[in-house]
Amino acid sequence: MSAGRLGLAADADAQNAAYHIEIRKYSTMKDEEIETILSDADQKVNQRFSSGHLSASEEEELEPKSKVWSFVQSVVLPILYGILMALILTQVLFFHARVPSGSMETTIMTGDRILGNRMIYWFNDPTHGEIIIFWSEEYGEFMVKRVIGCPGDVVEIRADGLYVNDRLVADTYVQGETKLMNGGKNLWVVPEDCYFVMGDNRENSADSRYWQSTYVPRDEVYARYIFRYSLGRNGWYLDWKDKVVFWADELE
């Protein structure tokens, strides 16, 4: 056999012997020793990733993901939070709308934007003189009117004015004369859990005097009017009116 072949055979024998030594080494180890070795290896891997020492290929793989997450955090999430907050404010806590008609003039003008408080009627019921925002099944839209009669009240239009339970209503805030509009009827008894309403523009308001469904059900009342504002159509203003004096005998 040549010297070259003898050298290769010797190397192979040496490697083989080392391999068998390693096998004998691990085969004689106890389970506790093997678990210790595996635990140490796992800690080294975790330390490598937690310390941020990544290979170039690993960094290139993570870079696009980090850019996307950064964009989501800085742009997408603030927009979503803003939309969510707007929905909570306008659909849960407050009511915002534009008034398309003049039935509440001059308290609320055509084209004004109004803000209503939804929360107030979670705990309280509407009362005389309050301006409410409610849903009309008859017209299929939201409306804004003033509460004239509450459940159990007797509302009557007489020659000398508007009466509720034989008590004269002040009507100092109205425009025009309170006229009969429903076949000459002048007296209404408000049912339980309902309200009799009118617009402040008494000669140009479709309200409880006129509707086929005369009364506003309590569960259709959404909010109490807070204020009106305009951003150019009627000028620039924010009008927060004080509560009106509803009864004539309370006027100074």
C-alpha positions as CSV (number, residue, x, y, z in Angstrom):
1,M,0.0,0.0,0.0
2,S,1.4,3.4,-0.9
3,A,2.3,6.1,1.6
4,G,-0.6,8.3,0.5
5,R,-3.2,5.6,1.1
6,L,-1.6,4.8,4.4
7,G,-2.0,8.5,5.5
8,L,-5.7,8.7,4.5
9,A,-6.4,5.4,6.3
10,A,-4.7,6.8,9.4
11,D,-6.8,10.0,9.3
12,A,-10.0,8.1,8.9
13,D,-9.2,5.8,11.8
14,A,-8.4,8.9,14.0
15,Q,-11.7,10.6,13.1
16,N,-13.6,7.3,13.7
17,A,-12.0,6.9,17.1
18,A,-12.9,10.5,18.0
19,Y,-16.5,10.0,16.9
20,H,-16.8,6.8,19.1
21,I,-15.2,8.7,22.0
22,E,-17.9,11.5,21.7
23,I,-20.7,8.9,21.5
24,R,-19.4,7.1,24.6
25,K,-19.1,10.5,26.3
26,Y,-22.7,11.5,25.8
27,S,-24.1,8.0,26.3
28,T,-22.6,7.9,29.7
29,M,-24.0,11.4,30.7
30,K,-26.8,11.6,33.1
31,D,-30.2,13.2,32.2
32,E,-29.5,16.2,34.5
33,E,-26.3,17.0,32.7
34,I,-27.9,16.9,29.3
35,E,-30.7,19.2,30.5
36,T,-28.1,21.6,31.8
37,I,-26.3,21.7,28.4
38,L,-29.6,22.3,26.6
39,S,-30.6,25.0,29.1
40,D,-27.3,26.8,28.6
41,A,-27.7,26.7,24.9
42,D,-31.2,28.2,25.1
43,Q,-30.0,31.0,27.3
44,K,-27.3,31.9,24.8
45,V,-29.8,32.1,22.0
46,N,-32.1,34.3,24.0
47,Q,-29.3,36.6,25.0
48,R,-28.3,37.0,21.4
49,F,-31.7,38.1,20.3
50,S,-32.4,40.3,23.3
51,S,-29.1,42.1,23.0
52,G,-30.0,43.0,19.4
53,H,-26.9,41.4,17.9
54,L,-28.4,40.1,14.7
55,S,-26.7,39.1,11.5
56,A,-26.9,41.3,8.5
57,S,-29.4,39.0,6.8
58,E,-31.6,38.9,9.9
59,E,-31.6,42.7,10.2
60,E,-32.5,43.1,6.5
61,E,-35.5,40.7,7.0
62,L,-36.8,42.6,10.1
63,E,-36.3,46.1,8.7
64,P,-39.4,46.2,6.4
65,K,-41.5,44.8,9.2
66,S,-40.3,47.5,11.6
67,K,-41.0,50.3,9.0
68,V,-44.6,49.0,8.6
69,W,-45.2,48.9,12.3
70,S,-43.8,52.4,12.7
71,F,-46.1,53.7,10.1
72,V,-49.1,52.0,11.7
73,Q,-48.2,53.5,15.1
74,S,-47.5,57.0,13.9
75,V,-50.3,57.4,11.2
76,V,-52.9,54.6,11.2
77,L,-53.6,54.2,14.9
78,P,-54.0,58.0,15.6
79,I,-56.5,58.2,12.7
80,L,-58.5,55.2,14.0
81,Y,-58.4,56.6,17.6
82,G,-59.7,59.9,16.2
83,I,-62.6,58.2,14.3
84,L,-63.5,56.2,17.3
85,M,-63.5,59.3,19.6
86,A,-65.7,61.2,17.0
87,L,-68.2,58.3,16.9
88,I,-68.4,58.2,20.7
89,L,-68.9,61.9,20.9
90,T,-71.5,62.2,18.2
91,Q,-73.3,58.9,18.5
92,V,-73.2,58.3,22.2
93,L,-72.6,61.5,24.2
94,F,-73.8,64.3,21.9
95,F,-76.0,64.9,18.9
96,H,-74.8,67.2,16.1
97,A,-77.0,68.2,13.1
98,R,-77.8,71.0,10.6
99,V,-81.3,72.5,10.8
100,P,-82.8,72.6,7.3
101,S,-86.1,74.5,8.1
102,G,-87.3,77.6,9.8
103,S,-89.8,76.1,12.2
104,M,-87.7,77.2,15.3
105,E,-86.9,80.7,14.1
106,T,-85.7,83.0,15.6
107,T,-84.4,80.8,18.3
108,I,-82.7,78.5,15.7
109,M,-82.2,79.8,12.2
110,T,-82.4,77.9,8.9
111,G,-79.0,76.5,8.2
112,D,-77.7,76.7,11.8
113,R,-75.8,73.8,13.2
114,I,-76.8,72.6,16.6
115,L,-75.4,70.5,19.3
116,G,-77.5,68.4,21.7
117,N,-76.8,66.6,24.9
118,R,-77.7,62.9,24.8
119,M,-76.6,62.1,28.3
120,I,-79.1,64.4,30.0
121,Y,-82.1,62.2,29.2
122,W,-80.3,59.0,30.4
123,F,-81.3,60.2,33.9
124,N,-84.0,62.8,33.5
125,D,-87.2,63.3,31.4
126,P,-87.9,66.3,29.2
127,T,-89.8,69.1,30.8
128,H,-91.8,72.2,29.8
129,G,-89.9,74.7,27.7
130,E,-86.9,72.5,26.8
131,I,-85.9,72.2,23.2
132,I,-85.6,68.5,22.2
133,I,-84.1,66.6,19.3
134,F,-86.2,63.6,18.4
135,W,-86.9,61.1,15.6
136,S,-90.2,61.5,13.7
137,E,-91.6,58.2,12.3
138,E,-94.1,60.1,10.3
139,Y,-91.5,62.2,8.5
140,G,-88.6,59.7,8.7
141,E,-86.2,62.3,10.0
142,F,-84.8,64.0,13.1
143,M,-86.6,67.1,14.2
144,V,-86.1,69.9,16.8
145,K,-89.0,71.4,18.7
146,R,-89.9,72.9,22.1
147,V,-91.7,70.8,24.7
148,I,-95.1,72.4,25.5
149,G,-97.0,69.5,27.1
150,C,-95.6,66.6,29.3
151,P,-97.4,63.3,30.1
152,G,-100.8,63.9,31.6
153,D,-100.9,67.6,30.7
154,V,-103.9,69.3,29.1
155,V,-102.8,71.6,26.3
156,E,-105.3,74.2,25.1
157,I,-105.1,77.1,22.6
158,R,-107.5,79.9,23.6
159,A,-108.2,83.3,22.2
160,D,-105.9,85.0,24.6
161,G,-103.0,82.5,24.4
162,L,-101.6,79.0,25.0
163,Y,-102.5,77.2,28.2
164,V,-101.2,74.1,29.8
165,N,-103.4,72.7,32.7
166,D,-105.2,76.1,32.7
167,R,-102.0,77.9,33.3
168,L,-100.9,80.6,30.7
169,V,-97.7,80.0,28.8
170,A,-95.4,83.0,28.5
171,D,-94.6,82.6,24.8
172,T,-92.2,85.6,24.9
173,Y,-89.7,83.6,22.7
174,V,-92.0,82.8,19.8
175,Q,-92.4,84.4,16.4
176,G,-95.9,84.9,15.1
177,E,-99.3,83.9,16.6
178,T,-100.1,80.5,18.0
179,K,-102.9,79.3,15.6
180,L,-105.0,76.2,15.3
181,M,-103.7,73.9,12.6
182,N,-105.4,70.5,12.9
183,G,-109.0,70.9,11.7
184,G,-109.8,73.6,14.3
185,K,-108.9,71.4,17.3
186,N,-107.8,73.4,20.2
187,L,-107.4,70.9,23.1
188,W,-105.1,67.9,23.6
189,V,-104.6,65.5,26.5
190,V,-101.0,64.2,26.4
191,P,-100.8,60.4,26.8
192,E,-98.3,58.7,29.2
193,D,-94.7,58.6,28.1
194,C,-95.4,61.2,25.3
195,Y,-94.8,64.9,24.7
196,F,-96.7,67.7,22.9
197,V,-94.3,69.9,21.0
198,M,-94.3,73.1,18.9
199,G,-91.9,75.1,16.9
200,D,-91.1,78.7,18.1
201,N,-92.0,80.0,14.6
202,R,-95.7,79.3,15.4
203,E,-97.1,80.3,12.0
204,N,-94.6,78.3,10.0
205,S,-94.1,75.1,12.0
206,A,-95.3,71.5,11.3
207,D,-95.7,70.2,14.9
208,S,-98.1,68.4,17.3
209,R,-101.0,70.7,16.1
210,Y,-100.6,69.3,12.6
211,W,-99.2,65.8,12.7
212,Q,-101.3,62.7,12.3
213,S,-99.1,61.1,15.1
214,T,-99.7,64.1,17.4
215,Y,-97.3,63.2,20.2
216,V,-93.6,62.5,20.5
217,P,-92.9,59.1,22.3
218,R,-90.4,59.3,25.1
219,D,-88.2,56.6,23.6
220,E,-87.9,58.7,20.4
221,V,-86.3,61.7,22.2
222,Y,-82.6,61.6,21.6
223,A,-81.1,64.8,23.0
224,R,-81.7,68.2,24.6
225,Y,-80.6,71.2,22.6
226,I,-77.5,73.0,24.0
227,F,-76.4,75.7,21.5
228,R,-76.4,76.7,17.8
229,Y,-73.5,78.0,15.7
230,S,-72.8,79.1,12.1
231,L,-69.6,78.9,10.1
232,G,-70.5,81.3,7.3
233,R,-74.0,80.6,6.0
234,N,-75.7,82.9,8.5
235,G,-72.5,84.6,9.6
236,W,-70.0,83.5,12.2
237,Y,-71.3,83.0,15.7
238,L,-71.9,80.6,18.7
239,D,-75.2,81.3,20.4
240,W,-75.8,79.7,23.8
241,K,-79.2,80.8,24.9
242,D,-80.4,81.0,28.5
243,K,-83.3,78.8,29.7
244,V,-86.6,80.5,28.8
245,V,-89.3,81.5,31.3
246,F,-92.1,79.1,30.3
247,W,-95.0,80.2,32.6
248,A,-96.5,83.7,32.2
249,D,-97.0,84.1,36.0
250,E,-93.2,83.7,36.5
251,L,-92.3,86.7,34.4
252,E,-90.8,89.6,36.3
